[in-house]
Amino acid sequence: AFSQSINCSVEMRLDDPVLERLKSGNSTRVMHNECMSDTRVDILKSIYEWVNDLDGPNIFWLHGHPGTGKSTIALTVAKHLRESGQLGSSFFFQRDLASSQSPASLWCSVAYDLAQKHLDIRKNAIKKLRDGEIDPNQTSYMDIFNKLINDPLTTRAESHACQGRHHVVLLDALDECGGLNKHRSYRKDVLNMLGCWPSQFKLLISSRDENDIFSKLNGGQNRCMDLEIGKNVTQQSMQDILAYLRFSFEEIAKPYKSIQCPWPTEVDLQDMTKAAAGLFIWASTVVKLVGDGQPTKTLAVLLNRIRTGQVVSHLVELEMLYLSILESRFRKPEDIEFFRQVSGAIIAARIPLSAEAFAKLLPSLDKEDIEFVCLQLRSVLDAGSDLRFTHQSFVDFLIGSQCPENFHCNRLGLERQLALACFEIMAHELHFNMGNIESSHQRNKDIPDLSQKIEKHVSYSCFYWASHLENLEYKETTRKVVLSFLELKLLSWLEVLSIYNVLERASLSLASLVTWASVRSSAKNDAIKTMAQDCLSFIRAFGVPMSQATPHIYLSGLAFSPQESWIHRHYFDHFPRLLKVNHALEVNWHYLQGIIRGHENLVGSVAFSADGRRIVSGSDDQTIRLWDAETQQPIGEPLCGHENSVRSVAFSADGRHIVSGSYDQTIRLWDAETRKPIGEPLRGHENSNSVNSVSFSADGRHIVSGSDDQTIRLWDAETHQPIGEPLRGHKNWVNSVAFSADGRCIVSGSDDQTLRLSVSFSADGRHIVSGSDDQTIRLWNAETQQPIGEPLCGHEYSVRSVSFSADGRRIVSGSYDQTIRLWDAETQQHIGEPLRAHENWPLRGHNNSVNSVAFSADGRHIVSGSDDQTVRLWDAETQQPIGEPLCGHEYSVRSVAFTADGQRIVSGSDDQTIRLWDAETHQPIGEPLCGHENLVSSVAFSADGRCIVSGSFDQTIRLWDAENHQPISKPLHGHENSV
């Protein structure tokens, strides 16, 4: 046994370098102390009892207002569990580390810690890392969670390897996961995985009461504990704060022989405890404030404020404390101005900066002024080298309406201050050859420490000037500053971005500048807009060489820029030694902005992200590639996983995910930022047929796919499960599928030369209705992907059109059997009798196939179009026709739609015309819209009712002005068959 133990220990040490790959750079600095002895006893007892209750809930959520001591409790629990051998892993989220604390890094860290505790989990992780099944830098967070945590923990539970006390995983400050800005999606991804946490293992989470966290963790089988404040604060919390204050003030008083005990008095301590109202951050800030100043005098001022109620209206206790700090530290007008400038810059800065960098950004202050302000704010500033406030509540106070005017930080003023500071720095410190590059023959990546030659305040100004500018008014002073930058420093600015390998920032900044000038300037041909647009063309044309080697901003870009371009005319003569092209130089920018190369076989599909910044491409080389749309440079390595040609790619609307369909019969989801696959491939299309087209719904919750198996499939984008049965009807390969903008309909195109509208979503996205050639209608649960009840039977021929009412309570269907039917979406029963032809029923109606039906937005009316050449209006409650048929078309009516306000109807017909109708008078509005050269198959209004779009068998799409009935532009050509 001793020999086996030795061998196991040696094996584990040999494996350590493999496991270390899971740790890569994910350490956090813990900024909290543990609970003071004999405090938080009741809370800690509850947590420890939950830990040892093997039959209790597996998730414990500790939540409450910021400043209630959640992280201090979490740190105390982590230490206790570590000492008792029950801590499986602990992870402390921090807002400032949001970019590195991704879901993947979280689960890698947890997997690493668990591997140190359990040999079977360790062996599993080692094997998957060595086999390449898990790569911490490439594998999706879902696969890391499932393969390194969920699967092995579940296996342990099933094999009874986890007898006795459970190991606990602790996640602190979950609300700080993802930070405040662009990484906020991380929190959603983590929350999604918590729903899969193995029931046999314990998970302790602390966080604020954020809505998304509350909805995921509150109630159900989870144990929840709320740290109350204010009137609801528990007596135990009050006693704990009292004990903390008593101990802390005793420590403050020890070095002072002049302080007479008792200090503070018991009454003083009670008053402070009452003012804290359960907020430990209030108590700790008071202790820091008094300890940093003259103790008795500082405390006396604070107590006087508490007792006399000298509070700006509606200030809560914490805000009152912040005001006390400011009024005690900044008394002189000049000191208050120093405070406003420094604190304003800290708040407005896009990233934390050092005091040295802020001194350069605030030319009216020197470093000593900034250090003075920071010293006075020690009780609310982080202790690190970069200046940031410890608690967001202090920032909220300074920019909120409760803050007195003399200390208030105006956000617009802060933005203007930093915007002008950025331009000032660039005006004085940008120059030719910012990197002191000696040879144009070297790429930037081959020059050691190139970016280190640029000071922090300079790089900050180059990165963020546009972000600050976009909030400012278009004043003449600002206009002159921006013009000066474009005319004098533009190329030097591009140098800095090239050196940092972030040339894509130039496109974003200039696009923002164009928008700013367009929106805020009354001039139609504003010079700023013209210059910025020309520079955008410059970057698009020469982004590749400029991003790889800074000198090529001049050697490739400026030298070969079109002779009539603004950038050539303005800058070329400033560089007399630059190569001059005497013949065949382009006059103006070419419409072709660039050719992107990189795939090793034909490219079958391309798509833009919604913001236009990225392009995704799929190829017969079995890879997917991401590209920067401005520089045309690849973003990262190719996305590999498909085993045959990639036939279709698409971005989700938020740009976070990519979906791909392949000749290998699978659909794959990818994280667009990490470029890692998300989960396993989606399989379901039949008979080994290619997936030709994929698309996301606008909300990103659903995917639609079309295949050579002649079917369309719907998928849940989160669970990767198919929704319902395949949609059938096409007689040949399905080549193209897409959702409508509202996600309620799907359109498909096929080699059978038809276009089909197959299904409709309810407005809340919870249900789907589908109509079929089998004469039935089916209702589906979009979450469980299961059919709801039995098929809705009643039609005697193919169902051509289905739609939900806006409230989702009713369904309307139209059929080849010449009827329109109403259905109760809840009971799935007929509502009244079908709306039929007059010869069989008392109700006058259509006497031929019904091709199209639609509800008005308020659900009160239905409009239908038929092969009988008429449009009909119906009362959705009584199922009675409203008035006479709308007559005017000379052939079948293929498509009908209401405006959003329900006042007008548009119809498209086989007679090649489009007609507008008054929904109240039933009279045609104006003359028919003529222009299509074949039947009109589809019509729709824009959301504001001002435009109409139509599709036709003449292979074109047309846009029309709904007011004057004139075409808005030339027909949109591109389809090679009917639209």
N, C-alpha and C positions, 0 to 999 in steps of 0.2 A: 504494500500500500504506500509505503514511504517512497519507493522508487517511482510508482505511478504519479505520485504528487510532484516529485522532482521533474519528471518528463513533462507533465502538464504545465508546470511553471515555466520551463524552458521554452515550450511550444508557444505559450502566450506571449513571452517576451519577443520571440522571433516574429510573431504576428503583429507586434505593436506598430511598425512602420506602415503596414497595410491599413490598419485601423485609423492611423493618424490622418489619413486622407479625409476622414469624416469630420475632423476638427477644424480644418482650414479657416483660420481667421475669424472664427465666430465667437470669440471670447467677449465678455461684456464686463465693464467696470461697475461694481455694485455701489450705488451712491447713498445707501441707507444704513442706519444702525439697526441693531436688534432691539426688541422690546426690553425695556428696563425690567429688572427683576421684580416679580410680584405684581406686574401690570398685565392687562389683557388676559387675565387668568381664565375668565369664562369663555372667551372666544377660542383661546388655544385648547382648552379642555374639549370644547365641541369638535374641533378639528381632529384632535388626537383620538377621540372616541370614534369618529367617522373612519379614521385610518384603520382602526383595529376591528371595526365591525365588518366581518367578511361577507355578511349577507346584506349590507346596506348599499345605498347608491354608489355608483362608481365615479361620479363626478361631483365635486364640491365647488360651488361658485361663491367666492367672497367678493362682495361688490359694495360700492358706495361712492359718495361725493369725493372729488379730489381733495387730498389733505387729511383724510380720515385714518391714515396709517396702514393702508392695505399692504404696501410693499415692506414695511417694517415687520408686520405680522408674517408675511410670506418668508422673509429672510430668517426670522426666528424659527418658523416651522421647518425650513430647509436644514438649519443647523441641528435641530432636535432629531429629525429623521435621519440625517447623516450619521449622527452619533449612535443612534439605535439600530443602524443598519437597514433602515426602511426606505431610504431615498433612492429612487431609481434614477432620476435626472431632475435638474432644475434649470430653468431658462428665464432670464430677466430681460424683457423687452425694454428698449429705450428709444425715445422719439428721435434722438440725434443719430442713431445708428440704423435708421429704418432701411436704408438702401442695402446694407449688408445682412440685416436680419430677415432674410426671405423665408418663405415656408420651407424651401429646400434646406436652408442652413439650420432652421429649427429642428427638423426631423433628423437631419444628419447628426446634430449635437445630441439629441435624445437617444438615437440609435447607438452612438459611441458610448454614452454613459451606461446604457443597459447592457452593452457588450462587456463592460467591465464587471458587471454583477452576475451574469449568467453565461456559462460556458456554451450552452446550446445556441443562444442568441449570437454569441461571439463567433462561433464556427459558421453559422449561417451568413453573417455579415462578411467574414473573411472570404468565404467561397464566392459570394456574389460580387465582391470587389475584384477578386483575382480573375474570375471568369469574364469580367467586363459587363456583367448583367446590370451592375450599378456603377455609375460614374457620378460622383458628387457634383461635378461641373456640367454634366449633360443630362442626367436622368431627371425626369419630372418629379416634383414634390409628392405627387400622388403615388408614384411607384416606389419612391424612397420610403414613404409612410407604410405602404402595404407590404413591401417585401422585407424591410428591415425591422418593422415594429409590429404592425397589425398581425401579419401572418405568423411570425414566430411566437408572439404572445398568445395568440389563439391556439397554436399547436401545444404550447406549454400547458394551457388550461385543459385542453382535451386529453393530454397524457398524464394529468394530475401531477405535473412537475412543480406546481406552485402551491403546494400545501402550506398551511400556516399563514403568517402575516404577509400582506401584499406589499410589493415595492410601489412607491408613489412617485408619479411624475408631476412636477410643479411648474406652472407657467405663470409668471408674474407680469402685471401691467399689460394685459392683452390689448387694452385700448390704445396703447402706444405702438402696437404692431403696424407697420406701414407709415408711421409718421403722420404729417399733416397734409401732404400734397400727393405727388404722383404715385407713391407706393401704397396708397390706401387699399388697393385691391388685395394686398397680401393678407389683410385681416379676414376678408371674405374667404380666401382660400384656406386659411387655418381653421376658421369656423366650420367650413364644409367637412374637413377631416375629423373634427371633434365628434360629429354625428356617427362616425365609424369606430369610435374608441372601444376596444374590447371590454365587454361587460365585467370580466373577472379582475380587471386591474384599475387602480385608483388614479384619478387625475384631479389635482387641485389647481384652480384658476382664480386669479384675482384681477379685477378690472374696475373701471368706472361703469356707470349705468348707461352705456351707449345703446342706442336703439337696436342695432343689429345684434349686439352681444346679448342684450336682454331677451330678444325674441328667440334666440337660439338656445339659451341656457336656462331661462327662468321656467320654473314649473317642471312638469313631466316627472321623470324618475330622478332628477338631479336634486342634490341638497344645496340650498341657497341660504346665504346669510348676508343681511343688509346692515352695514355700519351706519346707524342713524345719526343725524345731526339735528341741531336746532331744538325745537320743542320735543322731538321724539328721541333725543339722545338718552341712552341708558344711564342709570345711576353708576354702573360699573365703569363706563367710559369717563364719566365726570370724576370719579375717584382716581382713575388712572392718570388723567391729566393733572389733577391736583398733586399726586405723588411725583409726577415728572417735574412739575414746576418747583415743588419744594426742594427736591434733590438738586436741580439745576441751579437754583439761586444760592443754595448752600455752597456749591462749587464756585460760583462767581464771587461770593463774598470772602472765600478763604484767603486770597492774597491781600485783602484790605483790612488792616487793623482798625481803621477809623469807622467801619460800618458797625453800628450798634445792633445787636440781636435783641429781639427777633426781627429779622429783615428778610423778606417782606413779612408783614404781620399775617396772622391767619385770615383776617378779613381781606387783606390785599390778595392773598392767594385764592380765596373763595371768589372774589370779584373777577379775577382773571380767568378762573376756571369757568365761571358762568359766561363770560364774554367769548371764550373759545367755543362753547356750544358743540363740543364733540370734534372740533377740527384740530388735530394734532399739529398740522402745519401752522396754525395760529400760535399755538404754544411754543413750538420750536423757533418760529420767527421772532417772537418776543424775547426768548432767551438769547438768540444771536444779537438782536438789537441792543438789549441791555448790556450784554457782555462786551460788545464792541465800543460802547460809549462810557460815560461816567455813570456807574450803575445806579446810584440812588437818585440822581437828578433825572436820568432818562426814564427810570421807572415811575418817578413821581409825575412826570408829564403825561405818561401813558395812562396812569391810574386816574389822573384828573380828567382826561378825555373820556375814559370809560364812565366815570361817575357823573359827569355833568352833561353827558349826551351831546357833546360838541361834534356832531356828525353831519356831513352833507346829506341832504335828504335822500332817504331810501338806501343808504350805505349799510350793508351787512357788516357783521363784526370783522370779517377778514379784510374787507375794503377799508374799514375804519383803521385797522392796524397799518395797512399800507400807507394811508394818509398820514398817520402819526410818524412813520419813518421819514416820509418826504419832508414834512414840516419841521421835524427836528434836525434833519441833516442839511437842508437847503433853505436858508433864511434870507440871504442876500439876493437881490434881483439878478446879479450876474451869475451867482451859483445856480439859481433856478434855470437860467438860460443854458448854462453848461449842461445841466441835467437833461433838459428837453432835447438838446441836440444829440447827446450821447445815447440816451435811452431810445430816442426816435430812430437813430441809425441802427441800433441793435435790433429793434423790432422790424424795421423795413428791410434790412439786409436779407438777401435770398439764402445766404449760407452764413454760419458763424465765422467771425473774423477776429483776429488778435487786436490788441490795443494799438499796436504799431500800424496795422492796416487801416484801422478807423482814423488814426491821426492823419493819414494821407488823404482819406476820403472827406475829412472835415477840416478844410484848410483854416477855418476861423479858430480852431482849437489846436493846442499843441499836446504832446503826449502827457505832459504833467496835468493838464486840465482833465484829460480822459482818466488818468490814474486817480485823480481826486474824486471824480464822480464814482468810479468803481469801488474805491475804498468806502465811500459813504453807503454804497448799496450792497455791501458784503452779505447782508442778511438775506438778500433775494437773488444774488448772482451765483452762478455755478462757479466752482473753484478751479475749473480748467483754464488753459491758456487762451482759448477762444471765448469771447464774451457772449454769454447767453443767460437768460433769466431762468432760474430754477423751476418756477411754476408758471404755467400758462395763465393762471388766475391773475397774476400781477400785470401781465400784458393786457389782458381783458380789461382790467381796471384802468390802465393808462389811456386806452383808446375808447373806453366806454363813456356814456353820457354822465355817469355818476362822478367822474373825476373832476375836481375843481379846475377852472380854466387855466390857472397859472401852472398847473402840472400836466394838463391834458396834452396828449400827443395826437395831432391831427394827421390822419393817415395820408390824405392827399398831399399835405405839406411835407410829410416824410418822404413820399415818393419823389416829389419835385426836388427836394434837397439832395437825394442820392442820384437822381438822374443827371442833374447839373454837375454834381461832383464827378460822376463818371466821365462826362464830356470834358470837364476841366482837366482831369488826369490824362485822358487820351490826347488832348490838345498839347499838353506840355511834355508828355513822356513817350509818345509813339514817334518812331523815326524809321528810316530805311534800314533794313537788315537788323531787325530786332534780336535775332539770335546770334549775331556776329558769326554767321556762317561763312567759312573761308572759301568753299568750293561749291559750285552748282552741280557737281557730279555725284554728290552724296544724297541719299534719301534721308529724310528726317530721322527714321528709326535707327540709322547707322551712326548718328551723332550722339555721343554719350551726354546725358544730363542736359539736353537742349532746352527743355521747358524750365529748368532751374534758373535760367538766365532772366526769366521774366518775374518781376516782383509780384507779390500776392495782390496788392491793390490795383496793379495794372491789369492783371488777368481778370480780376473781378469786374473791373470797369468794362473790359472787352466782352465779357460773357453776358452781363446783365443790364447794360444801358437800355436796351429796348424794352425789357421787362418793366423797368421803372418809368420809361417814357410813355408807355401805352395808356397810363392813367391820367396824363396831364392834358390841360387845355392847349389849344393851338394858338399860342401867343407869339407876337413878333419876336420877342427876345429869345424864346425857345426855338423858333424857326431859324433864326440866325445862327444859333449854336449848332443845330443839326446840319444846316447847309455848310457851315465851316468844316464840320467833321467829314462830310461826304466829299468836299472839294479838296481837302488837305490831308486827311489821315486815313482814307478808306483802304488803301493798299497796305499800309502798315498794320491796320487792324486785321486784315485778312492774314497777314504774316503771323500774328499772335495765335489766331485760331488754327492755322496750319501747323504751327509748332506744337500746339497742344493736341493735334489730331482731332479737332472738333469743328471742322469746317462747316458741318451741317448747321451749326449755330448761326453762321452767317445768313443762310437762307431763311431760317426762322426769324432772325432779328430784322432782316430786310422786308420780309413778308409782313411782319408786325408794323414796320414803319410805313409801308404802303397803305395798310389798313388805317393807321393813325392819321396819315395825311388825307386819305380819301374821306374819312368820316368827319374829321374835325376842321378841315379846310374848306372854305366856300369856293376857292378857285378850281375851275375845271381842269386846268393844265398846270397843276402845282409842280414846281421844280423839284421838290423833295421826292414826290411820287415818281416823276420821270427818271430821276437819277437812281432811285432805289430799284425800280423795275429793270433798268439797264444793267445794274450790278447783279441782279438775280439772273439775268440771261448770261452774264459773264461767268458766274459760278456754275451754272448748268452746263455751259459749253466746256469749261476748262477745270471743273472740279476735281477730276481724277488726277492730273499731274500736280495741281496746286496742293492737294491734300497729301501727296506723297513726298513732295520736295518743295519747300517754301520758295526757293528762287524762281520756280516756274510760274509763280504769280506774274512775273515780268517776262521770263524767257518764252513761255508758251502762251500765257494768257494775254498780256498786254500787247505783245508783238503781233499776235495773230487775231486780235479782236477786230471786228468789222470797222472799216474806216469811218463810217458815219455814226457809229455807236458813241454815246456820250462819254463812256469811260476811255475810249481811244482818243477822241478829240481833246479831252481834258487833260489826260495824264501822259500820253505818249511823248510829247515834246519835252517833258521833264527828265527824260532818260535818253539823252542824245546818243549814247553808246549802244543802245538796244538795237537788235536786228531789225532792219526795215524791209518789209515786203513791198516790192515795187509793182508786181504784176499778180493778178488773179486773187487779190485779197477781197474777201467778201465785203459788200457794201453795207448790208444790214444783217441782223441776226437771222440765221437760218431757222426755218420752221422745225426742222429736225434737231432736237435739243441734245441728242446723244444716242449712241448705240452701246447697249450693255452686253458685254460678253462674259462668259464664265461657264455656262452649261456645255456639256460634251456631246449633246445630241439635240434633236429638235425641241423647241419650247412649245408646249401644247396649251398653256394657260398662264395668264398674268392678271394681276389685280392690284389696284391702289388701296392703301389704307384710307379711312374716311377723312383724315386730316391731310392727305396728299403727300405725306412726308416719306412714306415707304412704299415699296413695290414688292410683291411676292410673285414668284414664278415657279411653275412646275414643268418638268421636262421628261423626255423619254430616257434620260440618263438615270432615272429613278430617284432623283433628288428634288428638293424644294430649296429655293434660295431667296434670301431677303436682300433688298438693295436700298440704299439711300437714294431717294428720288431726285435730289438736287445734285449730289456729287457723282451719282451712278456707281458708287463703290459698294462692294458686297458688305453686308452686316453680318459678321461672324462666319462660321463655317456652314456648309450646306446641311440641310435637315435630311438625315438619312433614316430609312426605316421601311419604305415601300420596296417591294421586290419585283416591281415591273413599272412600266411607264406611269408617270403622274399625269392624269388627264384633266384635273380641275383643281383650282385653289381659290380660296376666298378668305378675307379678313372678317372678323366680327366687327360690329359697328363701333365698339370702343377701342378697337385696334389691339386688344390684349391677346386674342387667340386667332389661330389660322386653322382652317379645315381643308383637307385634301382628299381627293378621290383618285383611285388608281386602277390600272388594268389588272392589278393583283386581287381585285374584287373587294378591297377593303377601303374604309374611310378612316382617316387619322386626324386627331386633334393635336395642336402644338401650342406651346406658350410662345407668343411672339417676342417677348422680351428676353427670356432665357434660351429660346430656340430649342426647348426640350419637348419630347412627346408627352402628352397628358393621357395617362392610362393606356389601356390596351386598344388595339384597332377595333373599329366597329364593323361587324360582319353580319350579313343578312340578305344581301342580294343573291339571287338564285343562279344555279347551274354554271358557276365559275364564269360569270359575265362581268365585263368591265364596268366600273363606276365612272360615268362620263361627266357628271356635273354635280357640284355640291354648293350649298349656300346657307348662310346663317339667317335667322329671323332678326329683325331690328333690335330686339331686346337681348339677343345672344343666347336665349334659352333653348332654341330649337335649331335643328339642322334638317335640311331637305336634300335628298340625293336622287339622281336619276341614273338608270343603268341600261345596258344592253339587254337585260332580262325583260324589258318593256314595262317595268314598274317604277313607281316613285315611292320612296320610303321617308318617313318622318322619324327623327331621333331626338331624345332628350340630351342636350349638350352637357349636362352635369353628370347624369348617371350612365350615359353612353348606351342606353337601352332603346330599342325601337319602340315607337308609339303606335300601337294598333297594328293592323294588317297592312301589307303593301297596297298601294293605290294602283288599280289596274284600269285599263281602258285603251291605252295606246296599242297600236298594232305593229310597232317596230321600235327600234332603239330610241330611248329617251336621251336626247343630247343636251338639253338645257332645262334647268329648274331655277325658280326664284320665288321669294316671298314678296307679297305686297308690302308697302311701307308700314301699314298698321299690323302686319303679321297675321292677318286673318285669312288670307287667301294665298294659294300657291298657283303659279303659272308654269306650264311645262311645254316644251317643244320637242318634236319627235321626227324621225325619218319617215313617219307615216304622213308627214306634211300637215299635221294638225297642231293646234294650240289648245290646251285644256286648262280650265279652272276647276280644280278638283275638290278642295276642302276649304273650310273657314274656321278660324279661331274665335272663341268668345272674347269680348273686349278685355276681360281680366286674365286671359291666357290660360285659364284652368281647364277649359273644355274645347274639344274639336268636333266638328260635324263634317261628315263626308257623304257624298252622293255617288251612286254607282250605276253602271249599266245593268246590274242585277235587280234594278227597280227598287232598291232599299236605300234607307238613310241610316247611318250609324253615328252614335254619340260616343266619344272617347274621353277618358280622364287623362289630361295632358301630363299629370304628375306620375300616376302609376302605370301609364301606357296600356291600361286595360279598357275593354269596351264597357260602356255603362248600359246595362239592361240588354234587351233583345233588339234586333233591327227594327226600325220604324217602317212598317209595311203599309202600302196603300196605293202607291203609284202603280200604273199598269204597263209603263214603259220606262226607258232610261231616265234617270234623274239628271237634268242638265245643269241645275244651279241650286246652291244652298247658301244660307246666310243666317247669322244670329242677329237678333235685335240688340240695340246698344246695351240694354241692361242684362243681356244674356239669358233672359227668361223664356224667350220664344225662338223658334226656328221657322224660316220660310223656305219652301222648296218649289222648284218649277220643273216640269217634266215634258217629255215627248207625248204624254197622254193628254196634253192640252189643259192640264189642271195646275193650279197653285194650291199648295197645302200649308196650313199652319199647324205647328206642333208645340206642345208644352215641353220645354227642355228638361224640366224636373220630373214630370210624370211620364213623359215620352208618349203622351196620348194626343190624338187629334184635337185641335181646337176648332169646334164647329165642323161643318161640311166642307169638302173641297170646293174651290172656286172654279166652276166648270163652264162649259159651253151652254148657251141658252136653250138648246133643243132638248137637253136632258134634265135641266134643273131650272127653277124659277129665276135664279140669278143670271142676268146677262153677263157673259164673260168672253174669254177667248174661244175661238172655234178652230184652233190649230195648235201646234206645238208651242209650249212656253219656253223661250230660250234664255230669259234673264229675269231675275227678281232681286229686289233690294228693299231694305227698310229705310225709312227716314231716320234721322239721327235721334229723334225723340221717341221712336218706336210706335208712333200712332198710325203711320201710313205705310203702305207697300206699293211699289211700282213694279209693273211687269211689262215685258216685251215679248211679242209672239210672231210666229210665222203667218198669222192672220193679218199682218201689216199694221197692227195697232199697238198703242201703249195704253195700259189701264192703271188707274189708281184704285186702291182698296182701303177700307177702314180696317185696321188690324184688330180692333176689338170686336166689331160686329161681323167681320168678314163680308161686308156688303160692298159692292162697287160704288165708287164715288163718282157720280156724274156719268156722262157718256164716254166712250172710248176716245182717245186722242188720235185722230186720223190725219194722215198727211203723207206718210211714207207709202211708196208704191210697191215695195217688196217687203220681205221678212224683216222684223226688228230683231237685231242680234244682241244688243246691249243697251241697258238703261242704268241711270244713276241719279241720285238726288244731290243737290248742293247741301252743305253742312247745315244751313238754316232751314232746309226743307221747302224753300220757296220756288225753286226751279228744278226742272228735270231735263236731262240730256239723253238723247237716244241716237243709236247708230244703226244703219240699215243696209240690206243688200242692194238698195237703190243707189248706193255710193254716197249718200248724204248723211249729214248730222243735223238733228233738229233740237231746238230749245223750246221748252214749254213752261208756261206759268202754272204752277202746281195748284193754285187756287181757282183760277178762271178756266183752266184746261185749254187755253188758247195758245197757239204757236207764238213764239217771240221772234219777230223778224223773219227773214228769209232763211232757207236751209243753208248750211255751211257746205259748200261744194269744193272739191279739189281732189279727193281720192279718185283713182281710176279703176277701183274694184270695190267689192262689198266692204263695208265698215264693220269690223268684228268686235271692237272693244272701244268704249268711251268712259271717261272719268273726269270729274271736276278736281281742280286743285283745292286745298283746304280752305282758302279764302274765297273760292267761287269765282275768281277773276279769270282763270284760264281753264281750257279744256284740252285734254290730250286724247288722240284717237289712233287706233291701229287698224290696218287694212290688209286685205288679201293682195293689194298692190305692192306689198313688201315694204311699205313706208309707215312712219309714225309722223303725225302732224300735231302742232300746237296751235291753238286758236285763242283769240281774245274773246272772252265770253260776253263782253259789252258791245263791241262793234262788229262781231262775227267775222273778223278778218284773220287770216293766218298770221301768226307772230313771226314766223321765219319760213325758210324753205323746208320742204319735207326732210325728215331724218332718214337717210338711206344707210343700208348696211346689211339688213336681213336678205338672205338669198331665197326666202320663201315667205309664205303668208305670215303676217303678224297676228 
